[in-house]
Amino acid sequence: MKKNRFKAAKIIFFFFLTFQAFFSISCSAYGFFWGQFGENDVDERSPCLADFGKFDLSAQKVPLSASYSFLVVTDLHFGSEREELNEGDFIFWLDSHFKKYSEGTSRDFTKLPRFVINLGDTADGGREGQFKDFLAFEGKIKKVAGKYLYGESEDTKDSERKYKVWSILGNHDLYHNGSVHFEKLVFPYKSSYFFNVDAGDSGSGFAFYFLDTANGTLGTKQLKDFKKKIEADLRPKIVLTHYPVYAGGSDMFMIIQDTMERNTILTYFAKNNVRQVYEGHAHKNYGFDFKNFREDVIGSLRFSARSKKQCALVTVNEETQSVSTKIIEF
Amino acid sequence: MKKTLLLFLSVFALSHLSAEFNDGKLTKFLELNLASTTTRGIEGYNTLFSIQGGLESHWFEGISGLQAYRDSFDFTISGKAWLPFANWYFDTARIALGLGGIYHFQRYKDISFEHDYILNSLFRYQSKSGTTITFFGGYAGKATKLDALSSCVSTIYDDYPDAGFLVDKIFENGLEVYFEHALNDLYRYPLFATPHYLLGGAVNLDSGLRFSGDISVGIADGYAASPYINSLVLKFGMRCTF
């Protein structure tokens, strides 16, 4: 009988250990982070969206029209040793792309990326040095784009370069108090904001809403503020988040998990003229068409396990209020 | 809404009709709960009312209930069946395997209708000294209809794993403590990675009354992101077993 009791105890112990391991430990490569990041709370970090007003591109020397493009990169994971970023391939492609569409018979200014958007997971472990590595990469992008769009030279000081890379936080950026470094180092030093671009000078243009989803949620305050601001803004909108909101639902571990929150966000999108949503986090390219707006998840520029290394070239047409996406693979 | 209410009343009435089928070991209960949420989470600061009817026997447990507050209405019906060929008895304990099923409906005002269907496998250790440990794991499907998008996309679908465990200890004097770590609770069905931790205590009186109080903390994407408490619920309950 004692043997039986011992056996029962062993079974229970085994189950208990399995469940505990399953529930309590994750992302072990980044440390046992539970309880370490109380200050990285979206309600305190991003209670409301900062208003950057009109993003003025008129200083760019290449003529701007109602149709223009921008680049989306995501999940750069600086500091990761799992796979190389291949910065050189990306910078070479960027330079070739600018060259191709700036001059000669293939000249098409609508294809030139007027700015870059980075959807988060910039630093693999949220370390200061990893964010600084990103700044070096960002500097290379600015150097290439600045040459074609602003007539900048090699000698232009980094602090005087005008090309903009707009970033938001991802979940990895929060590890080891990473949001402190992000807010100190990475433009625009916030993770919840909006601006508008009126490239055709028609008085409307598109609004760009960047949401802080690095905790896997918008949080109560940001969600409330987002609702208030998009309801007051009649322009067509592009929304940028790190976490996919739904995007088809098939990648269940990668999306906003609270479906009441998810349903609320999708409702706000549907009711407030959102045309397109870009998301990262999943390291994979897929999307979902809700017919009056579309969600697209962009794969990582660094990792190739789930999709080829990639970025997205997005072309906006303010006259038709349409947005098209072209995936560039490396 | 009327259909759901009718279903709930039918299940509750059925529990009366089927009483005493198991040598008098079948018990029935009716439970009322009043819960308070905080400003954390999508529910905001609200008071939630719920009522559950249930029946418990050596081989079967069933529960159905309703929860309502200003913005949402939930209905859940669930059952657990312990398999007769997978029961092992020891001097001081019983170990059993079983199967469980849950159906949940939610109307979230002006936003969505949700239907969840869950199938679970169950493992239970039950000691004669009053300790019960239940593990459960299974798979779930969710169908959601969004009011604002119904003309474009009729329904969106999710599937997700379900898992958790509950430890419950009833002392000889009727005091009870319990702890649950699970992905869902009776009326909330987020996807995989938003677990809740529940800690509670209760007093069981000889008259069949039970008074309970517990606190539940929900974590948004608790396994990949830095933890964010997205719900904090304080609940008081009164149960009458007969």
Interface residues (C-beta under 8 A of the other chain):
Chain A: M1 N4 R5 A8 I11 I12 F15 F16 F19 F22 F23 S26 C27 F33 W34 G35 Q36 F37 N40 D41 V42 D43 N171 L174 Y175 A214 N215 G216 T217 G219 T220 L223 Y243 Y246 G249 M252 F253 I255 Q257 D258 T259 M260 E261 N263 T264 L266 T267 A270 K271 F290 K291 N292
Chain B: T39 R40 G41 I42 E43 G44 S72 W88 F90 D91 T92 A93 I95 Q106 Y108 D110 I111 S112 E114 F123 Y125 I133 F135 K142 T144 L146 D147 A148 L149 C152 V153 I156 Y157 D158 D159 Y160 A163 G164 F165 H181 Y189 P190 L191 F192 A193 T194 P195 A220 D221 Y223 A224 A225 S226 P227 Y228 N230
